Amino acid sequence: MDPVAPGGLPRGAREVPTGQAPARRRCDAWGTRRDSPLLPARTLLHADLHNHTRLSDGRGDPASAFPSLRANGLDVAAITDHVGAAAPARDREPAARGSWRAGGLDEEAWEELGRLAKTADEEGTFVAVRGFEWSDPDLGHVNVWGTSRYHRPAREGPDRLTSLFRWLATGLDDPSEAEVRHDHRGPTSHRHPPVDGLPGDESGVASFNHPGGRGAGRFEDFRYYPEAAEALVGLELFNMTDDYLFQGVDRGRPSPLVACLAAGWRPALLGVTDEHGESWGLPQGKGRTGIWVREWSWQGVRAALRDRLTFATRRPGVRLAVRLNGAPMGSTAQMDDEVLVELDLEPGPEAPPVLGLQLLAGFREGGESRSSDGQASDSRGGRAEKVAASPANWAGQLPWCCDAGTLESAALSAAPLVRRTVPIPTEVGEVAWLVVRLSDPSRPADPRAPREWAGYGETFAYASPVWQAAPAPEPGSQPAPTR
């Protein structure tokens, strides 16, 4: 697709004039409805939460980023230039302001991003978010959105990740400071007050970025930090054109999805473009995120991220809402040997004729978790013959894949609500979480995927997980004590 200059619209999009809020609330730029009967009182917004400019290692003018993202159909956008460990300028020459070699963002650049976000933000129409990408070449990269200041990694030391998690949990750079909540509303936790009225100047949220890719580590194998669990809300499964479900499995490593959830994190699943050029917001098969909000504002977006009400895709104009056993994506449900899958799906203007539907299952520790088709459902939702487990044991590397049949895109335009009962192989173990995956069988599967996945084709979308709910107490038993 050809680049679209700020003020243009992507191919196939329909212009909705600024100020026509009712029209913008009903449908997106591709004509897809923003509401779903599966998520009452929620509105679908399309987001790209990972973009760069020349304030770090990007090439584009930061003043053009938000206008371009809005012009290309996005409802929510973030600029997240890098913050790395400060290093001496080369050849003893002073480094230019905001240059990547000097550690990315500095105070002046951070204030500039704040002003740009404040100017571009328009409640009910477009949410502009200032963020930063915490960057450590050994440990990995983390996006942080909506904070009044940024946090720079240390150049060395064993507790660099702990420092970030502590900061996310408390807002404190120095652990000797008095313990206060990182709420971004008072000088007790902020040495640098936010720009007056800047959207998103309250408590921030964060995500694990391109986990294990581009030479970066995996956050000390996704070491769990309970105090940061509320703020660490996301995991990128699509970054640029890459599908991170399969990252590292060809080298014997577990999928980042499996590793992250097994460590105890409960992330929403995200798709991002990670744009470093000047084509902000262009689809081109790059990741994007659907977010189901109650309020079209940064506060509404932040709340939806904390509720994990998102899906990740690489196609524009997609609407995907999911419930498993009556529980929406991002929540918990009682799940056993059968799961009722409910979808509200509009696959958008770039939909293939047929979509595959799979249910990815993670199991409690101690249960075998190898890649297999498990028990399949036919296209009417009935049981099919159980497919034999793979002779190559992918134990712990990928989720168990349960085939739930196919969906015809043409039929979805008339009947977008789909309900299917999918059997789960409980002989493998107790279900810990489930993820709905849509695939495009007309495109080849990721080359790193095992052969059992080849027939499903390329991933089209992921919905955020549903986690196994705590078991109900036995009749007559005493409730567990609470603190």
C-alpha positions as CSV (number, residue, x, y, z in Angstrom):
1,M,0.0,0.0,0.0
2,D,1.3,3.4,-0.9
3,P,2.2,5.8,2.0
4,V,-0.6,8.2,3.0
5,A,0.4,11.7,3.9
6,P,-1.1,13.3,7.0
7,G,-4.6,14.3,6.1
8,G,-5.1,11.3,3.7
9,L,-7.0,8.1,4.3
10,P,-6.0,4.5,3.7
11,R,-7.3,2.6,0.7
12,G,-10.9,1.3,1.3
13,A,-11.5,3.7,4.2
14,R,-14.4,6.1,4.3
15,E,-13.8,9.6,5.5
16,V,-15.8,10.6,8.6
17,P,-15.6,14.4,9.0
18,T,-14.1,15.7,12.2
19,G,-16.8,16.7,14.6
20,Q,-19.4,14.1,13.5
21,A,-19.1,12.2,16.7
22,P,-22.3,10.1,16.4
23,A,-21.1,8.7,13.0
24,R,-17.6,8.0,14.3
25,R,-19.1,6.2,17.3
26,R,-21.2,3.9,15.1
27,C,-18.7,2.8,12.5
28,D,-14.9,3.0,12.0
29,A,-13.2,4.3,8.9
30,W,-13.8,1.0,7.1
31,G,-17.5,0.9,7.9
32,T,-17.2,-1.7,10.6
33,R,-19.7,-1.3,13.5
34,R,-18.1,-0.5,16.9
35,D,-20.6,-2.2,19.2
36,S,-21.1,-5.8,20.1
37,P,-23.9,-7.7,21.9
38,L,-21.2,-9.8,23.6
39,L,-19.7,-6.7,25.3
40,P,-22.7,-4.3,26.2
41,A,-21.9,-0.7,26.7
42,R,-18.5,-1.1,25.1
43,T,-17.1,0.7,22.0
44,L,-14.4,-0.7,19.7
45,L,-11.4,1.5,19.1
46,H,-8.5,0.7,16.8
47,A,-5.1,1.4,18.3
48,D,-1.4,1.5,17.5
49,L,0.5,1.9,20.7
50,H,4.1,1.6,19.5
51,N,5.6,4.2,17.2
52,H,9.0,6.0,17.0
53,T,10.3,9.3,15.6
54,R,13.6,11.0,15.2
55,L,13.5,11.8,18.9
56,S,15.1,8.4,19.3
57,D,15.9,6.0,16.5
58,G,13.1,6.8,14.1
59,R,13.4,8.9,10.9
60,G,10.2,10.9,11.0
61,D,9.3,14.3,12.3
62,P,7.4,13.9,15.6
63,A,5.0,16.7,14.7
64,S,3.7,14.5,11.8
65,A,3.2,11.3,13.7
66,F,-0.2,11.8,15.4
67,P,-1.8,13.5,12.3
68,S,-0.7,10.6,10.1
69,L,-2.0,8.0,12.6
70,R,-5.3,9.7,12.8
71,A,-5.6,10.2,9.1
72,N,-5.0,6.4,8.5
73,G,-8.0,5.3,10.5
74,L,-6.6,4.9,14.0
75,D,-8.7,6.0,17.0
76,V,-5.9,5.6,19.6
77,A,-2.2,6.2,19.0
78,A,1.0,6.4,21.1
79,I,4.4,7.7,20.4
80,T,6.9,5.6,22.4
81,D,10.4,6.8,21.6
82,H,13.2,4.8,23.2
83,V,14.8,5.5,26.6
84,G,18.0,3.6,26.9
85,A,21.0,3.8,29.2
86,A,22.8,7.1,28.8
87,A,26.2,6.7,27.1
88,P,29.0,9.1,26.3
89,A,28.9,10.8,22.9
90,R,31.1,9.3,20.3
91,D,34.5,11.0,19.7
92,R,33.8,13.2,22.7
93,E,31.4,15.3,20.7
94,P,28.2,16.5,22.3
95,A,25.3,14.3,21.3
96,A,22.3,15.9,19.7
97,R,19.2,16.4,21.8
98,G,17.2,13.1,21.8
99,S,19.7,11.2,19.8
100,W,19.6,7.4,20.2
101,R,23.3,7.1,20.9
102,A,22.8,9.4,23.9
103,G,20.1,7.2,25.4
104,G,17.0,8.4,23.4
105,L,14.6,10.7,25.0
106,D,15.8,13.6,27.2
107,E,13.7,16.1,29.2
108,E,13.2,18.5,26.3
109,A,12.1,15.8,23.9
110,W,9.8,14.3,26.6
111,E,8.1,17.7,27.1
112,E,7.8,18.0,23.3
113,L,6.0,14.7,23.1
114,G,3.7,15.8,25.9
115,R,2.7,19.0,24.0
116,L,2.1,17.0,20.8
117,A,-0.1,14.5,22.5
118,K,-2.1,17.3,24.3
119,T,-2.6,19.1,20.9
120,A,-3.6,16.0,19.0
121,D,-6.0,14.5,21.7
122,E,-9.7,15.0,21.0
123,E,-12.0,13.3,23.5
124,G,-14.6,11.2,21.7
125,T,-12.7,11.3,18.4
126,F,-8.9,10.6,18.8
127,V,-6.8,9.5,21.8
128,A,-3.2,10.7,21.6
129,V,-0.9,9.1,24.2
130,R,2.7,10.0,25.2
131,G,4.8,7.0,26.1
132,F,8.3,5.7,26.1
133,E,10.1,2.4,25.4
134,W,12.4,1.3,28.2
135,S,15.2,-0.4,26.3
136,D,17.8,-2.8,27.6
137,P,19.7,-4.8,24.9
138,D,20.1,-7.8,27.3
139,L,16.8,-7.9,29.1
140,G,14.3,-6.7,26.5
141,H,12.1,-3.7,25.8
142,V,9.0,-2.5,27.7
143,N,6.5,0.2,26.5
144,V,5.1,2.5,29.2
145,W,2.1,4.7,28.5
146,G,0.4,7.6,30.3
147,T,3.1,8.5,32.9
148,S,4.1,12.0,33.8
149,R,7.8,11.2,33.5
150,Y,10.0,8.4,32.1
151,H,12.4,5.9,33.7
152,R,15.9,5.4,32.3
153,P,17.5,1.9,32.5
154,A,20.8,1.6,34.4
155,R,23.8,0.9,32.3
156,E,24.8,-2.2,34.3
157,G,23.9,-4.2,37.4
158,P,21.8,-7.2,38.3
159,D,18.6,-5.4,39.3
160,R,17.9,-3.4,36.2
161,L,14.5,-5.1,35.6
162,T,13.6,-4.9,39.3
163,S,14.2,-1.2,39.1
164,L,11.7,-0.8,36.3
165,F,9.1,-3.0,38.0
166,R,9.5,-1.1,41.3
167,W,9.1,2.2,39.4
168,L,5.9,0.9,37.7
169,A,4.5,-0.2,41.0
170,T,5.5,2.9,43.1
171,G,6.8,5.7,40.9
172,L,10.0,5.7,42.9
173,D,13.5,5.8,41.4
174,D,15.1,5.4,44.8
175,P,13.9,2.6,47.0
176,S,14.9,4.6,50.1
177,E,12.2,7.1,49.3
178,A,8.9,6.8,51.2
179,E,6.6,4.2,49.7
180,V,3.9,6.0,47.8
181,R,1.6,4.9,45.0
182,H,2.7,5.8,41.5
183,D,-0.5,7.8,40.8
184,H,1.1,10.8,38.9
185,R,-1.0,13.3,40.8
186,G,1.4,14.8,43.4
187,P,4.9,16.0,43.8
188,T,5.6,13.4,46.5
189,S,6.2,10.8,43.7
190,H,7.3,13.0,40.9
191,R,10.4,15.1,40.5
192,H,9.2,16.4,37.1
193,P,5.5,17.5,37.1
194,P,3.5,16.7,33.9
195,V,2.6,19.2,31.2
196,D,-0.6,21.0,32.4
197,G,-3.7,19.1,31.3
198,L,-1.7,16.4,29.4
199,P,-4.0,13.4,28.6
200,G,-2.8,10.4,30.5
201,D,-1.1,12.1,33.5
202,E,-2.4,9.6,36.0
203,S,-1.1,6.0,36.7
204,G,0.6,4.4,33.7
205,V,0.4,0.9,32.1
206,A,3.0,-1.1,30.3
207,S,3.6,-4.0,27.9
208,F,6.3,-6.6,27.0
209,N,7.6,-5.7,23.6
210,H,8.6,-8.1,20.7
211,P,9.6,-10.7,23.3
212,G,12.8,-12.5,22.4
213,G,13.1,-10.8,19.0
214,R,15.9,-8.7,17.5
215,G,18.5,-9.9,19.9
216,A,16.7,-8.8,23.0
217,G,16.3,-11.1,26.0
218,R,13.1,-12.3,27.5
219,F,12.8,-10.2,30.7
220,E,14.8,-12.8,32.7
221,D,12.4,-15.4,31.4
222,F,9.4,-13.2,32.3
223,R,10.4,-13.1,36.0
224,Y,7.2,-12.3,37.9
225,Y,7.0,-9.2,40.0
226,P,3.7,-9.2,41.8
227,E,3.7,-5.5,42.7
228,A,3.9,-4.6,39.0
229,A,1.1,-7.0,37.9
230,E,-1.6,-4.3,37.8
231,A,0.5,-2.0,35.6
232,L,2.1,-4.7,33.3
233,V,-1.0,-5.2,31.1
234,G,0.2,-6.2,27.7
235,L,2.2,-8.7,25.5
236,E,2.9,-7.9,21.9
237,L,2.1,-11.0,19.7
238,F,2.2,-9.0,16.5
239,N,5.0,-6.6,16.1
240,M,5.5,-5.1,12.6
241,T,4.7,-8.2,10.4
242,D,6.0,-10.8,12.9
243,D,3.9,-13.3,14.8
244,Y,5.5,-13.8,18.2
245,L,3.5,-16.9,19.1
246,F,6.3,-18.9,17.4
247,Q,9.3,-16.9,18.5
248,G,12.1,-19.3,19.5
249,V,10.1,-22.5,19.2
250,D,12.3,-23.7,16.3
251,R,15.3,-23.4,18.7
252,G,13.7,-25.3,21.5
253,R,12.4,-22.3,23.5
254,P,8.9,-21.9,24.7
255,S,6.5,-19.5,22.9
256,P,6.6,-16.1,24.6
257,L,2.8,-16.6,25.2
258,V,3.4,-19.8,27.1
259,A,6.4,-18.5,29.0
260,C,4.7,-15.2,30.0
261,L,1.5,-16.8,31.2
262,A,3.3,-19.6,33.0
263,A,5.3,-17.1,35.0
264,G,2.1,-15.6,36.4
265,W,1.5,-12.5,34.3
266,R,-1.9,-11.8,32.9
267,P,-1.4,-9.7,29.8
268,A,-3.8,-8.4,27.1
269,L,-2.6,-9.4,23.7
270,L,-1.5,-6.6,21.4
271,G,-0.6,-5.9,17.8
272,V,1.7,-2.9,16.9
273,T,3.4,-1.5,13.9
274,D,6.6,-0.4,15.8
275,E,7.0,2.2,13.0
276,H,10.5,3.7,12.6
277,G,9.9,5.5,9.3
278,E,7.3,8.1,8.3
279,S,4.4,5.7,7.4
280,W,2.6,6.0,10.7
281,G,-0.7,4.1,10.7
282,L,-0.4,2.3,7.4
283,P,-1.7,-1.3,7.6
284,Q,0.7,-3.1,5.2
285,G,0.1,-6.3,7.2
286,K,1.5,-4.8,10.4
287,G,0.1,-5.3,13.8
288,R,-2.7,-3.3,15.4
289,T,-4.9,-3.6,18.5
290,G,-8.7,-3.6,19.0
291,I,-9.6,-2.1,22.4
292,W,-13.1,-2.3,23.9
293,V,-13.7,0.8,25.9
294,R,-16.5,2.3,28.0
295,E,-15.2,5.8,27.4
296,W,-13.5,7.3,24.3
297,S,-10.6,8.9,26.2
298,W,-7.2,7.9,27.6
299,Q,-8.8,7.1,30.9
300,G,-11.2,4.7,29.0
301,V,-8.4,3.1,27.1
302,R,-6.3,2.6,30.2
303,A,-9.2,1.0,32.0
304,A,-9.9,-1.3,29.0
305,L,-6.2,-2.3,29.0
306,R,-6.4,-3.1,32.7
307,D,-9.5,-5.2,31.9
308,R,-7.5,-7.0,29.2
309,L,-10.3,-6.3,26.7
310,T,-8.2,-6.4,23.5
311,F,-7.5,-8.4,20.4
312,A,-4.5,-8.3,18.1
313,T,-4.6,-8.5,14.3
314,R,-2.7,-7.4,11.2
315,R,-5.7,-6.4,9.1
316,P,-7.7,-3.1,9.2
317,G,-11.4,-2.8,10.1
318,V,-11.7,-6.0,12.2
319,R,-14.2,-6.3,15.0
320,L,-13.7,-9.3,17.3
321,A,-15.4,-9.8,20.6
322,V,-15.1,-13.1,22.5
323,R,-16.8,-14.9,25.4
324,L,-15.8,-18.3,26.7
325,N,-18.4,-20.0,28.9
326,G,-20.0,-16.6,29.2
327,A,-16.9,-14.8,30.4
328,P,-15.4,-12.0,28.1
329,M,-11.8,-12.2,27.0
330,G,-9.4,-10.9,29.7
331,S,-11.4,-12.3,32.5
332,T,-11.8,-15.7,34.3
333,A,-14.3,-18.6,33.8
334,Q,-14.9,-22.1,35.0
335,M,-13.5,-24.3,32.2
336,D,-13.5,-28.1,32.0
337,D,-13.6,-30.7,29.1
338,E,-16.0,-28.5,27.0
339,V,-16.0,-24.8,26.4
340,L,-18.7,-22.7,24.8
341,V,-17.0,-20.2,22.4
342,E,-19.0,-17.2,21.4
343,L,-17.6,-14.8,18.8
344,D,-18.9,-11.6,17.3
345,L,-16.7,-11.2,14.2
346,E,-16.5,-8.7,11.3
347,P,-13.3,-9.7,9.5
348,G,-13.0,-6.3,7.6
349,P,-12.2,-5.4,4.0
350,E,-9.1,-7.6,3.8
351,A,-10.8,-10.8,5.0
352,P,-10.0,-14.1,3.3
353,P,-12.9,-16.2,2.0
354,V,-12.5,-18.7,4.9
355,L,-11.1,-18.3,8.4
356,G,-9.9,-21.0,10.6
357,L,-11.0,-21.0,14.3
358,Q,-8.7,-22.5,17.0
359,L,-8.7,-22.6,20.7
360,L,-5.2,-22.5,22.2
361,A,-5.0,-24.1,25.7
362,G,-2.4,-23.8,28.4
363,F,-2.3,-26.3,31.2
364,R,-1.4,-26.2,34.9
365,E,2.1,-27.1,35.8
366,G,2.6,-30.8,35.9
367,G,0.4,-31.5,32.9
368,E,1.9,-32.3,29.5
369,S,1.5,-29.4,27.1
370,R,2.7,-30.4,23.6
371,S,1.5,-29.1,20.2
372,S,-1.4,-31.2,18.8
373,D,-4.7,-30.7,17.2
374,G,-6.4,-32.3,20.3
375,Q,-10.1,-32.9,19.7
376,A,-11.5,-31.0,16.8
377,S,-15.0,-29.6,16.1
378,D,-16.5,-29.8,12.7
379,S,-17.9,-26.6,11.0
380,R,-21.2,-27.1,12.7
381,G,-19.6,-27.2,16.2
382,G,-20.0,-31.0,16.7
383,R,-17.3,-33.4,17.8
384,A,-14.9,-34.7,15.3
385,E,-12.5,-37.6,15.7
386,K,-9.6,-36.9,18.0
387,V,-6.4,-36.2,16.1
388,A,-3.4,-38.1,17.3
389,A,-0.8,-36.2,19.3
390,S,2.3,-35.1,17.5
391,P,5.2,-37.7,17.6
392,A,7.5,-34.8,18.0
393,N,6.9,-33.7,21.6
394,W,6.6,-29.9,21.8
395,A,6.1,-30.1,25.5
396,G,5.9,-26.7,27.1
397,Q,6.8,-24.8,23.9
398,L,3.4,-24.1,22.3
399,P,-0.2,-24.2,23.6
400,W,-2.3,-27.2,22.8
401,C,-4.3,-26.3,19.7
402,C,-7.9,-27.4,19.5
403,D,-9.5,-27.1,16.0
404,A,-12.9,-25.5,16.1
405,G,-13.6,-25.6,12.4
406,T,-13.9,-22.8,9.8
407,L,-15.9,-19.7,9.3
408,E,-17.0,-18.3,5.9
409,S,-16.4,-14.5,5.7
410,A,-19.4,-14.0,3.4
411,A,-21.8,-15.7,5.9
412,L,-20.4,-13.5,8.8
413,S,-21.6,-10.3,7.1
414,A,-25.2,-11.6,7.6
415,A,-24.7,-13.5,10.9
416,P,-21.6,-12.2,12.8
417,L,-22.5,-14.1,16.0
418,V,-21.0,-17.6,16.1
419,R,-21.4,-20.1,18.9
420,R,-19.5,-23.4,19.1
421,T,-18.8,-26.0,21.8
422,V,-15.2,-27.0,21.7
423,P,-13.9,-30.1,23.5
424,I,-10.7,-29.7,25.5
425,P,-8.3,-32.6,26.1
426,T,-8.5,-32.7,29.9
427,E,-6.4,-35.8,30.0
428,V,-3.5,-33.5,29.3
429,G,-4.1,-31.6,32.6
430,E,-6.2,-28.9,34.2
431,V,-6.8,-25.9,31.9
432,A,-5.0,-22.8,33.0
433,W,-6.0,-20.4,30.2
434,L,-7.5,-20.4,26.7
435,V,-6.9,-18.0,23.8
436,V,-9.1,-17.8,20.7
437,R,-7.0,-17.7,17.5
438,L,-8.3,-17.0,14.0
439,S,-6.2,-18.0,11.0
440,D,-6.1,-17.5,7.2
441,P,-5.6,-20.9,5.6
442,S,-5.0,-19.3,2.2
443,R,-1.7,-18.0,3.4
444,P,1.2,-20.2,4.5
445,A,1.8,-20.9,8.2
446,D,4.7,-19.4,10.0
447,P,7.8,-21.4,9.0
448,R,8.7,-21.9,12.6
449,A,5.4,-23.6,13.4
450,P,5.3,-27.4,13.7
451,R,3.7,-29.4,11.0
452,E,0.5,-29.9,12.9
453,W,-0.2,-26.2,12.5
454,A,0.6,-26.0,8.8
455,G,-3.0,-26.5,7.7
456,Y,-4.3,-23.6,9.7
457,G,-2.3,-21.1,7.8
458,E,-1.2,-17.7,8.9
459,T,-2.6,-16.1,12.1
460,F,-5.3,-13.6,11.4
461,A,-6.1,-12.5,15.0
462,Y,-5.7,-13.4,18.7
463,A,-8.1,-12.5,21.4
464,S,-6.8,-11.9,24.9
465,P,-6.8,-14.9,27.2
466,V,-9.5,-16.2,29.5
467,W,-8.1,-17.7,32.6
468,Q,-9.3,-20.6,34.7
469,A,-11.4,-19.3,37.6
470,A,-10.6,-20.4,41.2
471,P,-12.6,-23.5,42.0
472,A,-15.9,-22.9,43.9
473,P,-15.7,-23.8,47.6
474,E,-17.2,-27.1,48.6
475,P,-20.7,-26.9,50.2
476,G,-20.3,-26.2,53.9
477,S,-16.6,-25.3,53.7
478,Q,-15.3,-22.2,55.3
479,P,-14.2,-19.4,53.0
480,A,-10.4,-18.8,52.7
481,P,-9.3,-15.9,54.9
482,T,-8.7,-12.6,53.2
483,R,-6.3,-9.8,54.0
